[in-house]
Amino acid sequence: MATTVSQSTESDQGGETQPPSQPGLAGLTQISARARLLAGLGGVALVTLVSWAMWGAEMSFPADWGKFVGGYIDDAVSWATREGAWLFDGIKIVVLKFLVWLEHTFIWIPWPGILAAVGAIAWKTQGWRLAAFAIAAMGLIGLVGLWPSAMETLALIVTAVTLSIAIAVPIGILAARSDLADTISRPILDGMQTMPAFVYLVPAIMFFSLGNVPAVFATLIYAVPPAIRLTNLGIRQVSAETVEAARSFGTTPTQLLLKVQIPMAIPTIMAGINQTTMMALAMVVVASMVGAGGLGEDVLRALGRQRPGDAVIGGMAIVFMAIIIDRITQSLAKGRQEAIRGAEG
């Protein structure tokens, strides 16, 4: 007996007291989760049965607000179109002049010059393989008779992407520097990215009639969200140590933004521009439905006349342009990223 007591005393003094195990807690949690699931299913079944018994299987909602809301939106759009005609007309004139000048410039330059320029840019950014592909692809576009349409599409894309960058970068900077602006812009950008592309044609037609200008703005609305998101992300991803080091040298907020944050965020911003450009090219055929010319119009006309061969040729021309632009913009972003890593190393 003494030996037993001494052993128990030594074990109590030498080791920690182990808490009693509670094997029932996990079971209680599982039972609670199952009970909640069964209760939820039972509630759904009860509501369904009561509704079916009282109003039938094809019961309708107690009210229809669609006509009221639609009429209100129609009145608001009509008022904005009427009162803001001076603003929309001014924007239309400026954008149309720039677009027409750009299109005429691309067509005025002889095609060997365009091929040489594209090849030189591709060689500089990624190497001779991309340069050879770019020259061959653009040459094939010309050989199938789509060179003027390709230049018109290129002018449309350059205009839309330029406006997208001019809008996206300031908004992205604002969202990066203000959590409130980021919170407000996030659901708006989600809606812009999930809304069907055809919906963007409606406000463009309402405010800018038909032609290339509404096509530019429909493309802009569709393509601008990635540039805003990635500008915001790139600035927010600049390390806190880098920002603190810059502030310790007495930089002002403007100097910190322009000389530290934006230069280090350039790779991410370029990725956003890349995505914006690809989405703008994806809108080419849709934009042709409101009067935009270019390769999209060729594809749409071929489909309307039931000429699948012409439609495939026009589609392949769009694909070739998309590949070339995608590879060039990706190489620019990659080169900037490697330069930043080299400077940090």
RATA-V627307 format. One record per pair of residues at least 12 apart in sequence whose ideal C-beta (glycine too) atoms are under 6 Angstrom apart, sorted by the first residue. I is the first residue (numbers start at 1). J is the second residue. If there is no record, write none. Layout:
BEGIN
i: [I;I]
j: [J;J]
END
This chain:
BEGIN
i: [77;81;88;92;92;95;95;96;99;99;99;102;103;103;106;106;106;107;111;115;115;118;118;119;119;119;122;125;125;125;126;126;130;134;137;141;144;146;149;149;149;150;152;152;153;153;153;156;157;159;160;160;160;160;161;161;161;163;164;164;164;164;164;167;168;168;168;168;169;171;172;172;172;175;176;176;176;189;192;193;197;197;200;200;200;201;201;204;204;205;210;210;211;212;214;215;215;215;218;219;219;219;222;223;223;223;226;226;226;227;227;227;230;230;230;231;231;233;234;234;234;235;235;238;238;246;266;267;267;267;270;270;271;274;274;277;281;284;284;285;288;295;295;295;298;299;299;299]
j: [206;206;207;208;213;213;216;213;155;159;212;155;152;155;151;154;155;151;142;135;138;134;138;131;134;135;134;328;331;332;327;331;327;324;320;317;313;317;294;295;298;317;293;294;284;294;295;294;280;216;216;219;220;280;276;277;280;220;220;223;224;227;276;224;224;227;228;231;231;228;228;231;232;232;232;235;236;225;225;225;222;286;218;221;222;218;290;217;218;290;290;291;291;292;290;287;290;292;287;280;283;287;283;276;279;280;272;275;276;272;273;276;268;271;272;269;272;268;265;268;269;261;265;261;264;260;336;333;336;337;332;333;333;329;330;325;322;296;318;299;300;314;317;318;314;311;314;315]
END
